[in-house]
């Protein structure tokens, strides 16, 4: 719980609630104004729920925590009138983690029944897992004692804050009656932080069934939505050499560390900022003692690229470096995949962004121009399937994947109201970005 205690958290939550108001009234009709007001009235509940969710550890490999969290969210979806299906995770063969099993996946559906002509089929996506495992020192939600608008915690913005926006949006639309006019599928996976390696086929299949998609990752730190994203790849090199005494038999050894070092230099040189390519060797490990020629070394590599063609080019270059021996007598094994295609801006995505910005203006939320981002999301997978997708629908915050991760609390009701009114208009009015083709 930290140094605040439960009463301290509740007092600070009260301050947070009182500190923020509703945005100025714009061109909203009466049902939209009512919807907005109800969302802002739930701000205390949002903060309290976020604390409870953040305090449940859901690191990607914490199966017990993920199953507990999935059960909570599945029950909430059931209360919202969704038919909920929970699927067991899948087994993955990963370097250093043989027969690893991912956490559960939830697919929940709610078919609209209040209109003769069915509305658009909406796919809402989130993930349960965080990068912080059970042994991480970063485990609990806490409010900033010097800034009542800010809270810290593992996954507080990536993406338990996003899940708050998703669920509160559904709650608001149920109360306004708009869920009865929509066909909505919610997909929540547990392996997004490792690239959705197990759930990717399910994400892609659901994309084929929908008319437009929304992913509740955090918004850009400026508050802008993301228009396009770079593609991502992850690779692992494992080098085997020959151990020998560093003094009396150095000549007989075959250094796996030196072999890996030669490869690392060449891998890093593949980065080309002007072409939109970065290759980053993120972790390196090797050897056992300083006086032994190392017979083992390994590295994890992150690849980012702006076009599918660049991805294939860099993948081939990584494979060539891996298969080339620079130290005679060493062997290298390569594991890897391009796990996120680039998310390319399209006319339909731009139409959704324009509609979203219009709602923002009507709510008094002035959104900066959309941006191109280096990080990938499951929206990259749905976009590659031809589904127009907005994938930064969550709250504002920053420092994701670090012990400084924070969320700006006023953005919880702000982004919920924005999303609820936006989806309401998509459901009730024809939109060029979300229409059956």
C-alpha positions in Angstrom: 0.0 0.0 0.0 2.9 2.3 0.6 3.2 5.3 2.9 -0.2 6.7 2.3 -2.4 4.0 3.8 -6.0 3.4 2.7 -7.4 6.5 4.3 -4.7 8.6 2.7 -5.5 7.2 -0.7 -9.2 8.0 -0.3 -8.4 11.6 0.8 -6.2 12.2 -2.1 -8.7 10.6 -4.5 -11.2 13.1 -3.1 -8.8 16.0 -3.9 -8.3 14.6 -7.4 -12.0 14.5 -8.0 -12.6 18.0 -6.8 -9.6 19.5 -8.7 -10.9 18.7 -12.2 -14.1 20.0 -13.9 -16.0 19.1 -17.0 -14.9 20.6 -20.3 -16.8 23.5 -21.8 -20.1 22.7 -23.5 -19.9 22.6 -27.2 -22.2 21.4 -30.0 -23.7 18.5 -28.2 -27.3 17.3 -28.2 -29.1 16.7 -24.9 -28.4 12.9 -24.8 -24.7 13.6 -25.4 -24.6 16.2 -22.7 -26.2 13.8 -20.3 -23.8 11.1 -21.3 -20.8 13.4 -20.7 -22.1 14.5 -17.3 -22.6 10.9 -16.1 -19.1 10.1 -17.1 -17.6 12.9 -15.1 -19.7 12.0 -12.1 -18.0 8.6 -12.1 -14.5 10.0 -11.8 -14.0 8.9 -8.1 -15.1 5.4 -9.1 -12.6 5.4 -12.0 -9.7 6.2 -9.7 -10.7 3.7 -7.1 -11.1 0.9 -9.7 -7.8 1.8 -11.3 -6.1 1.4 -8.0 -7.6 -2.1 -7.5 -6.6 -3.2 -10.9 -3.1 -1.9 -10.8 -2.5 -3.6 -7.4 -3.1 -7.0 -9.1 0.2 -8.0 -10.6 -0.4 -9.1 -14.2 3.1 -9.6 -15.6 3.0 -11.5 -18.9 4.2 -14.7 -17.1 2.2 -14.4 -14.0 -0.5 -16.8 -15.0 -2.3 -16.7 -11.6 -2.5 -12.9 -11.6 -3.7 -12.8 -15.2 -6.4 -15.4 -14.6 -7.6 -13.5 -11.5 -7.8 -10.3 -13.5 -9.4 -11.9 -16.5 -12.1 -13.3 -14.1 -12.8 -9.9 -12.8 -13.1 -8.3 -16.2 -15.1 -11.2 -17.6 -17.6 -10.8 -14.8 -17.9 -7.1 -15.5 -18.5 -7.7 -19.2 -21.2 -10.2 -18.3 -22.9 -7.6 -16.2 -22.8 -5.2 -19.2 -24.8 -7.8 -21.2 -22.0 -9.4 -23.2 -21.7 -13.1 -23.9 -18.2 -13.8 -22.5 -15.9 -16.5 -23.7 -12.6 -17.1 -21.9 -9.9 -19.1 -23.7 -6.8 -20.7 -22.2 -3.4 -19.3 -23.2 -1.2 -21.0 -25.8 2.2 -22.7 -25.5 5.1 -20.8 -27.0 8.6 -22.0 -27.6 10.8 -19.0 -26.8 14.5 -18.6 -26.1 15.2 -19.1 -22.4 11.5 -20.0 -21.9 10.6 -23.5 -23.3 7.0 -24.5 -23.3 5.9 -21.1 -21.9 2.1 -20.6 -21.7 0.5 -17.3 -22.1 -2.4 -16.1 -20.0 -6.1 -16.2 -20.8 -7.8 -14.5 -23.7 -11.3 -13.0 -23.4 -13.7 -12.5 -26.3 -17.0 -10.9 -25.4 -19.8 -10.1 -27.8 -23.0 -8.0 -27.6 -25.3 -7.9 -30.6 -27.4 -4.8 -31.0 -31.2 -5.4 -31.0 -32.8 -1.9 -31.0 -32.5 -1.2 -34.7 -34.0 -2.8 -37.7 -30.9 -1.9 -39.7 -27.8 -3.1 -37.8 -25.2 -0.5 -36.9 -21.5 -0.9 -37.6 -19.6 -3.9 -36.1 -17.1 -2.4 -33.6 -14.1 -4.2 -32.3 -12.6 -2.9 -29.0 -9.2 -4.3 -28.0 -7.2 -4.2 -24.8 -4.6 -6.3 -23.0 -4.3 -7.6 -19.5 -0.6 -8.0 -19.2 2.1 -5.6 -18.1 5.9 -5.8 -18.3 6.2 -5.9 -14.5 6.5 -9.5 -13.1 6.0 -10.6 -9.5 9.6 -10.0 -8.6 9.6 -6.4 -9.8 9.9 -3.8 -7.0 7.3 -1.7 -8.8 4.0 -3.2 -7.6 1.5 -0.7 -6.2 -0.7 2.2 -7.2 0.2 5.5 -5.5 -0.9 9.1 -5.9 1.7 11.8 -6.3 1.8 13.7 -3.0 2.8 16.9 -4.9 0.4 16.6 -7.8 -3.1 15.4 -7.2 -3.6 14.9 -11.0 -0.9 12.2 -11.3 -0.8 8.6 -10.2 1.9 6.0 -10.6 1.9 2.2 -10.8 2.7 -0.8 -12.9 0.5 -0.6 -16.0 -1.3 2.4 -14.7 -1.3 3.8 -18.2 -0.2 0.8 -20.2 -2.8 -0.3 -20.1 -5.0 -0.6 -17.0 -5.8 3.1 -17.5 -6.9 2.2 -21.0 -9.1 -0.6 -19.7 -10.8 1.9 -17.4 -11.6 4.1 -20.4 -12.8 1.0 -22.3 -15.1 -0.3 -19.6 -16.4 3.1 -18.5 -17.2 3.8 -22.1 -19.3 0.6 -22.3 -21.0 1.5 -19.1 -21.9 5.0 -20.3 -23.3 3.6 -23.6 -25.3 1.0 -21.8 -26.9 3.7 -19.6 -27.6 5.9 -22.7 -29.2 2.9 -24.5 -26.6 3.0 -27.3 -25.3 -0.5 -26.6 -28.6 -1.8 -27.8 -28.1 -0.3 -31.2 -24.6 -1.6 -31.7 -22.8 -4.8 -32.5 -19.7 -4.8 -30.3 -16.9 -7.3 -29.7 -14.4 -6.9 -26.9 -11.1 -8.8 -27.2 -8.6 -8.8 -24.2 -5.4 -10.7 -24.6 -2.6 -11.5 -22.1 0.5 -11.5 -24.3 0.6 -8.1 -25.9 3.7 -7.0 -24.1 5.7 -9.9 -25.8 4.2 -9.0 -29.2 0.9 -10.9 -29.1 2.8 -14.0 -30.3 0.1 -16.4 -29.2 -3.0 -14.3 -29.6 -2.2 -12.8 -33.0 -4.3 -15.3 -35.1 -7.3 -14.5 -32.9 -6.8 -10.7 -33.2 -6.6 -11.0 -37.0 -9.6 -13.2 -37.2 -11.7 -10.8 -35.2 -10.5 -7.9 -37.4 -12.1 -9.8 -40.3 -15.5 -9.7 -38.6 -15.5 -6.0 -37.8 -16.1 -2.7 -39.6 -13.7 -0.6 -37.5 -11.5 -1.1 -34.5 -10.4 0.7 -31.4 -7.4 -0.1 -29.2 -7.2 1.4 -25.8 -3.4 2.0 -25.5 -2.6 5.4 -24.1 -2.8 8.5 -26.2 0.4 10.3 -27.2 1.8 12.3 -24.3 0.6 15.5 -26.0 -2.9 14.1 -26.1 -2.8 13.4 -29.8 -4.0 10.2 -31.3 -1.7 8.0 -33.4 -2.3 8.0 -37.1 0.4 5.5 -38.2 3.0 3.3 -36.6 6.3 1.6 -37.4 6.6 -2.1 -37.7 8.4 -4.2 -35.1 10.6 -7.3 -35.0 12.3 -9.2 -32.2 15.3 -11.5 -32.6 17.5 -13.5 -30.4 21.1 -14.7 -31.1 22.6 -17.6 -29.2 26.3 -18.2 -29.8 28.3 -21.3 -28.8 32.0 -21.3 -28.7 34.8 -23.4 -27.1 35.8 -22.8 -23.5 39.5 -22.8 -22.5 41.8 -21.4 -19.8 42.4 -17.8 -20.5 46.1 -18.1 -19.8 47.5 -21.5 -20.5 45.1 -22.5 -23.3 43.7 -19.2 -24.7 44.7 -20.1 -28.2 42.6 -23.3 -28.0 39.4 -21.4 -27.1 36.8 -20.0 -29.4 35.2 -16.9 -27.8 31.5 -16.8 -28.1 31.6 -13.2 -26.7 33.9 -12.0 -29.4 31.8 -13.6 -32.1 28.7 -11.9 -30.7 30.5 -8.6 -30.4 31.4 -8.8 -34.1 27.7 -9.4 -34.9 26.5 -6.6 -32.6 28.6 -4.0 -34.4 27.2 -5.1 -37.8 23.6 -5.3 -36.5 23.8 -1.8 -35.0 25.1 -0.4 -38.4 21.8 -1.5 -40.0 20.0 1.5 -38.4 19.2 4.1 -40.9 17.2 7.0 -39.6 16.6 8.6 -42.9 15.0 5.4 -44.3 13.0 4.8 -41.1 15.0 1.8 -39.7 16.4 1.2 -36.2 18.1 -2.0 -35.0 18.8 -2.0 -31.3 20.8 -4.7 -29.5 19.0 -4.3 -26.2 20.6 -7.0 -24.0 23.8 -8.9 -24.1 25.0 -11.7 -21.9 27.9 -14.2 -22.1 30.7 -16.1 -20.4 31.1 -17.3 -16.8 34.4 -16.0 -15.4 37.0 -13.5 -16.5 39.7 -16.2 -16.7 37.8 -18.5 -19.0 37.4 -18.1 -22.8 33.6 -17.8 -23.0 31.8 -20.6 -24.7 28.4 -18.9 -24.6 26.9 -15.6 -25.4 23.4 -14.3 -26.4 21.6 -11.1 -27.3 18.1 -9.8 -27.8 17.6 -7.4 -30.8 14.7 -5.0 -31.4 13.9 -4.0 -35.0 11.7 -1.1 -36.1 10.8 -0.2 -39.7 8.4 2.0 -41.6 7.3 -0.2 -44.5 6.8 -3.9 -45.0 9.6 -3.9 -47.7 12.1 -2.4 -45.2 11.1 -5.1 -42.7 11.8 -7.9 -45.1 15.1 -6.3 -46.1 16.3 -5.9 -42.5 15.1 -9.4 -41.6 17.3 -10.8 -44.4 20.2 -8.7 -43.3 19.9 -10.0 -39.7 19.8 -13.6 -41.0 22.9 -13.0 -43.0 24.8 -11.6 -40.0 23.7 -14.5 -37.9 24.8 -17.2 -40.4 28.3 -15.6 -41.0 31.0 -16.9 -38.6 33.6 -14.2 -37.7 35.4 -16.4 -35.1 36.2 -19.8 -36.6 34.7 -22.7 -34.5 31.7 -20.8 -33.2 28.1 -21.6 -34.0 25.1 -19.2 -33.9 21.4 -20.0 -33.6 18.9 -17.3 -34.6 15.3 -17.0 -33.4 13.1 -14.2 -34.4 10.0 -12.8 -36.1 8.6 -9.6 -37.5 5.7 -9.5 -35.0 4.1 -6.2 -35.8 3.5 -5.0 -39.3 3.6 -1.2 -39.9 0.3 0.5 -39.3 -0.2 2.6 -42.5 -2.4 5.7 -42.6 -5.5 5.3 -44.9 -8.4 7.4 -46.0 -10.7 5.5 -43.7 -8.4 6.0 -40.7 -8.2 9.7 -41.5 -12.0 9.9 -41.7 -12.2 8.4 -38.2 -9.6 10.8 -36.9 -11.5 13.7 -38.4 -14.7 12.5 -36.8 -12.9 12.0 -33.5 -11.4 15.5 -33.6 -14.9 16.9 -34.3 -16.2 15.2 -31.1 -13.3 16.6 -29.2 -14.1 20.2 -30.3 -17.8 19.7 -29.3 -16.6 18.5 -25.9 -14.2 21.4 -25.5 -11.2 19.0 -25.8 -8.8 20.4 -28.4 -6.7 17.5 -29.7 -3.3 18.1 -31.3 -2.7 16.8 -34.8 -2.3 13.0 -35.0 1.2 11.6 -35.0 3.4 8.8 -36.4 4.6 6.6 -33.6 7.5 4.2 -33.1 5.8 1.8 -30.8 3.5 -1.0 -32.0 0.1 -2.1 -30.8 -2.5 -4.7 -31.7 -3.9 -2.0 -33.9 -1.0 -2.7 -36.2 -2.3 -6.3 -36.6 -5.9 -5.2 -37.3 -4.8 -2.4 -39.6 -2.8 -4.9 -41.7 -6.1 -6.9 -42.1 -7.7 -3.9 -43.7 -9.6 -2.8 -40.6 -9.6 1.0 -40.1 -8.3 1.2 -36.5 -7.7 4.0 -34.0 -5.3 2.6 -31.5 -4.6 5.3 -28.9 -8.0 5.7 -27.3 -6.7 5.5 -23.7 -5.7 8.2 -21.2 -2.7 10.4 -21.2 0.4 9.5 -19.2 4.0 8.6 -19.8 7.2 6.7 -18.8 5.6 3.3 -19.7 7.6 0.2 -19.0 9.6 2.0 -16.3 9.2 2.5 -12.5 8.1 6.1 -13.3 5.0 5.1 -15.2 2.2 7.5 -14.6 -1.3 8.5 -15.7 -2.8 11.9 -15.7 -6.0 11.3 -13.8 -8.2 14.0 -15.3 -7.7 12.3 -18.7 -9.7 9.2 -17.5 -13.1 10.9 -17.6 -12.0 13.1 -20.5 -11.1 10.2 -22.7 -14.1 8.2 -21.6 -16.5 11.0 -22.5 -14.7 11.6 -25.8 -14.8 7.9 -26.7 -18.4 7.4 -25.6 -19.8 10.3 -27.6 -17.6 9.3 -30.5 -18.8 5.7 -30.6 -22.4 6.9 -30.0 -22.2 9.0 -33.2 -20.7 6.1 -35.1 -23.5 3.8 -34.0 -26.3 6.2 -34.8 -24.9 8.1 -37.9 -23.2 6.8 -41.1 -19.5 7.4 -41.1 -17.1 7.1 -44.1 -14.5 5.6 -41.8 -16.7 2.9 -40.2 -19.2 1.6 -42.8 -19.8 -1.8 -44.3 -18.1 -2.2 -47.6 
